[in-house]
Amino acid sequence: MAHQKIIPNIWLDDQSEEAALFYTKVFPESRIGAVTHYVKEGFEIHGRPEGSVMTVDVEIDGFRLTLLNGGPHFKVNPSISFFVTYETETDIDDIWNKLSQKGSVLMPLDNYPWSKKYGWLQDQYGVTWQICLGNREDVGGQSIVPSLMFVNEQCGKAEQALNFYSTVFMDSEVTGIRKYGPTDQPEQVGTIKHAQFSLNGETFMIMDSAQEHNFSFNEGISLMVYCKDQEEIDYYWYKLAQGGDPKAQMCGWLKDKFGVSWQVVPEAMDEMLHSTDKSKLERITKAFLKMKKFNLEVLEHAYEGV
């Protein structure tokens, strides 16, 4: 699968396999990767049947996503969407028509000041996509770009968040900022209309919206940070959790001071969770369910049964 430091995780309700198949049919150059399964250990917490699918990795045109069967607790919403750039109108029309099946249109596919052809839709799984005609080189050559929208009590904090994330992640760069002006009412003058930046060389977008929205950031879409060792786990955990909600911390999950959900996880867990040894899976699951911040050494000892 594509190597990314930060991988979006999409929370679904027993639809991960179905959604993975759908997305790989919609997008060219796509494939399904590894699949993990729930074990008996921790049933009182996760409530999922033993052997049922927990996560499905999917690669869409070189961009990796993880689809999680987490149950009905959280619903995906437009606070984090995925900006998709194509360079021909034929490609735009094709992707739009496929993604919109059983979905709903948030902004119709039309000519806008920022693009000759652009539209925003919510697909049948609740995931929202901004489809744009443009040049991929303008978005760092990245096919799919996560876009964060700050609304309600978070509106006006996008620039603060942009600066915060840029200090947390290495190899960060702000590549463009546009702000609202006096003619952009009801938006607040000086807040972020659109900004593009990179974290660890990966492109992201961010914006404020003062319009009325019935959603905000939640666990429906979280950002997983893959860490090579305990030093990285500690660094990203403490940096991202600074000022966040301590009640939202468990099993590597945390919520930062802006309400955005993150998962700080060791790369080694991928191999552990993909083991076919049931006893190893039971032991590592028992171990990580007790943790907030992951302890890699404890996880490895549990996995090996030592």
C-alpha positions in Angstrom: 0.0 0.0 0.0 1.0 3.6 -0.4 3.3 4.9 2.3 1.7 7.7 4.3 2.6 9.1 7.7 -1.0 10.3 8.2 -3.9 8.0 7.1 -7.5 9.0 7.3 -9.7 6.5 9.1 -13.4 6.4 8.2 -15.8 5.1 10.8 -18.6 3.0 9.3 -21.3 0.7 10.6 -20.7 -2.8 9.2 -20.2 -1.3 5.7 -16.4 -1.3 5.4 -16.1 -4.3 3.0 -19.0 -3.0 0.9 -17.6 0.6 0.8 -14.1 -0.7 -0.1 -15.5 -2.5 -3.1 -17.5 0.5 -4.1 -14.6 2.9 -4.0 -12.3 0.6 -5.9 -14.9 0.5 -8.7 -15.4 4.2 -8.6 -11.8 5.4 -8.7 -9.2 4.2 -11.2 -5.9 2.7 -10.1 -7.4 1.5 -6.8 -7.1 -1.7 -4.8 -8.1 -3.3 -1.5 -5.3 -4.1 0.9 -5.1 -5.8 4.3 -8.2 -6.7 6.3 -8.2 -7.2 10.1 -10.9 -9.0 12.2 -12.3 -8.7 15.7 -11.5 -11.3 18.3 -13.5 -12.5 21.3 -11.3 -10.4 23.7 -12.9 -7.0 24.3 -16.4 -7.9 23.2 -17.8 -6.0 26.2 -16.2 -2.9 24.7 -16.4 -3.2 21.0 -19.5 -5.3 20.8 -18.5 -6.8 17.5 -18.9 -10.6 16.7 -15.8 -12.6 16.8 -14.3 -13.0 13.3 -16.2 -10.1 11.8 -14.2 -7.5 9.8 -12.7 -4.7 11.9 -10.8 -2.7 9.3 -10.2 -2.7 5.5 -7.3 -0.8 3.9 -8.0 0.7 0.5 -5.7 2.5 -1.8 -7.4 5.0 -4.2 -5.2 6.3 -6.9 -2.1 6.2 -4.7 -3.9 7.5 -1.6 -4.5 5.2 1.4 -7.6 5.2 3.6 -8.6 2.8 6.3 -12.3 1.8 6.7 -13.4 0.8 10.2 -16.4 -1.2 11.2 -17.0 0.7 14.5 -20.7 0.4 14.9 -23.4 3.1 15.0 -21.8 5.3 17.6 -20.4 7.9 15.2 -21.5 9.2 11.8 -19.2 10.6 9.1 -20.0 14.3 8.3 -18.7 17.1 6.0 -16.4 18.6 8.7 -13.6 16.5 7.0 -14.1 15.9 3.3 -11.9 14.7 0.5 -10.8 17.0 -2.3 -10.3 15.2 -5.5 -8.6 16.8 -8.5 -9.0 15.7 -12.1 -7.6 17.3 -15.2 -10.3 16.5 -17.7 -14.1 17.1 -17.7 -14.7 13.6 -18.8 -13.0 12.3 -15.6 -14.9 14.7 -13.5 -18.3 13.7 -14.9 -17.4 10.0 -14.6 -16.4 10.2 -10.9 -19.3 12.5 -10.0 -21.9 10.2 -11.6 -20.5 7.1 -9.8 -20.0 8.7 -6.4 -23.4 10.4 -6.4 -25.3 7.1 -6.7 -27.6 6.8 -3.7 -25.9 10.0 -2.3 -26.8 13.6 -2.1 -25.5 16.8 -3.6 -24.2 19.5 -1.3 -23.0 21.9 -4.0 -24.0 21.1 -7.6 -21.4 20.3 -10.3 -21.1 23.7 -11.9 -18.8 26.6 -12.9 -17.4 28.5 -9.9 -14.9 31.3 -9.5 -12.2 28.8 -8.3 -12.8 26.1 -10.9 -14.5 25.7 -14.3 -16.1 22.6 -12.9 -16.6 21.8 -9.2 -19.1 20.0 -7.0 -19.5 18.8 -3.4 -21.4 15.6 -2.7 -22.1 13.1 0.1 -21.9 9.5 -1.0 -24.1 6.6 0.2 -21.8 6.0 3.2 -21.9 9.5 4.4 -18.4 10.4 3.2 -18.2 13.8 1.4 -16.1 14.6 -1.7 -15.2 17.8 -3.3 -14.7 17.1 -7.0 -12.7 19.7 -8.9 -11.3 20.3 -12.4 -7.8 21.5 -12.0 -4.1 20.7 -12.1 -2.9 18.0 -9.7 0.5 19.7 -9.5 -1.3 22.5 -7.7 -2.2 20.1 -4.9 1.3 18.6 -4.6 0.5 15.9 -7.2 -1.8 14.2 -4.6 -4.9 12.6 -6.0 -7.0 13.0 -2.9 -6.5 15.7 -0.2 -8.2 15.7 3.2 -10.0 19.0 3.8 -10.9 20.3 7.3 -13.8 22.7 7.8 -14.0 24.7 11.0 -17.7 25.4 11.9 -19.8 26.5 14.8 -17.7 27.1 18.0 -14.5 26.2 16.0 -15.2 28.7 13.2 -12.3 31.3 13.1 -9.7 28.8 14.5 -8.6 27.4 11.2 -5.5 29.6 11.0 -4.6 28.7 14.6 -5.0 25.0 13.8 -2.9 25.4 10.6 0.0 26.9 12.6 -0.4 24.3 15.3 -0.3 21.3 13.0 2.7 22.8 11.1 4.7 22.9 14.3 3.8 19.3 15.3 4.8 17.6 12.0 8.1 17.7 10.4 8.6 18.8 6.8 5.6 21.1 6.9 4.8 24.0 4.6 2.0 26.5 4.0 1.5 26.7 0.2 -1.4 29.2 0.1 -3.9 31.1 2.2 -7.0 33.0 1.0 -9.0 34.9 3.6 -12.6 36.2 3.6 -13.2 39.8 2.8 -16.0 42.3 3.5 -18.1 41.0 0.6 -18.0 37.4 1.8 -20.8 37.8 4.4 -21.9 36.0 6.6 -18.3 34.8 6.8 -16.0 36.6 9.3 -13.5 39.0 7.7 -10.0 37.7 8.0 -10.8 34.1 8.7 -9.7 31.3 6.3 -11.6 31.0 3.1 -9.2 28.3 1.8 -5.7 27.3 2.8 -3.4 24.6 1.5 -0.5 23.1 3.5 1.6 20.0 3.8 2.4 17.9 6.8 5.3 15.5 6.5 5.1 16.1 2.8 1.4 15.2 2.6 -1.1 17.8 1.3 -4.1 19.0 3.4 -6.6 21.8 3.1 -8.4 23.9 5.7 -11.2 26.5 5.9 -13.6 28.3 8.2 -17.3 28.5 7.6 -19.6 30.8 9.7 -22.7 29.5 8.0 -25.2 27.4 9.9 -24.1 23.7 10.1 -25.6 20.9 12.1 -22.3 19.0 12.5 -18.7 19.5 13.7 -15.6 17.4 14.1 -16.1 13.9 15.5 -14.7 10.4 15.5 -16.4 9.7 12.2 -13.2 10.6 10.4 -9.9 10.4 12.4 -6.4 10.9 11.3 -4.0 8.0 12.1 -0.4 8.9 12.6 1.9 5.9 12.0 4.9 5.9 14.3 8.2 4.0 13.9 9.0 3.7 17.6 8.1 4.6 21.1 9.8 8.0 20.8 7.6 9.0 18.0 4.5 7.7 19.7 5.3 9.8 22.8 6.1 12.9 20.7 2.9 12.9 18.6 0.7 11.8 21.5 1.8 14.6 23.8 1.9 17.3 21.1 -1.5 16.5 19.6 -3.2 15.9 23.0 -2.1 19.3 24.3 -5.2 21.2 25.3 -7.5 18.4 24.0 -10.2 16.4 25.6 -8.7 13.8 28.1 -12.0 12.0 28.2 -11.6 11.1 24.5 -8.3 9.2 25.0 -8.3 5.5 24.7 -6.7 2.8 22.6 -4.4 5.3 20.8 -7.2 7.7 20.1 -7.2 11.3 21.2 -9.1 14.5 20.4 -7.0 17.7 20.0 -7.9 21.2 21.2 -9.9 21.9 18.0 -12.0 18.7 18.3 -10.2 16.8 15.5 -9.7 13.1 16.3 -6.4 11.4 15.9 -5.0 7.9 16.3 -1.3 7.6 17.3 -0.3 4.1 16.4 2.9 2.1 16.0 3.7 0.8 12.6 4.4 -2.6 14.1 0.7 -3.0 15.0 -0.1 -3.5 11.4 1.8 -6.8 11.3 0.5 -7.8 14.7 -3.1 -7.3 13.9 -2.7 -9.2 10.6 -1.4 -12.3 12.3 -3.3 -15.5 11.7 -2.4 -16.7 15.2 -5.6 -16.3 17.2 -3.8 -16.4 20.6 -1.5 -13.6 19.6 -4.5 -11.5 18.5 -6.3 -12.2 21.7 -3.3 -11.1 23.8 -2.5 -8.0 21.9 -6.2 -6.9 21.9 -6.4 -7.4 25.7 -3.2 -5.3 26.1 -4.2 -2.4 23.9 -7.7 -2.1 25.2 -6.2 -1.2 28.6 -4.1 1.7 27.1 -4.6 5.3 26.3 -1.2 6.1 24.7 0.2 3.0 23.2 3.2 1.3 24.9 5.0 -0.5 22.1 7.2 -2.7 24.4 4.1 -3.9 26.3 2.3 -4.6 23.0 5.3 -6.6 21.6 5.6 -8.6 24.8 1.9 -9.4 24.7 2.1 -10.4 21.1 5.0 -12.8 21.7 3.4 -14.1 25.0 6.4 -13.1 27.2 
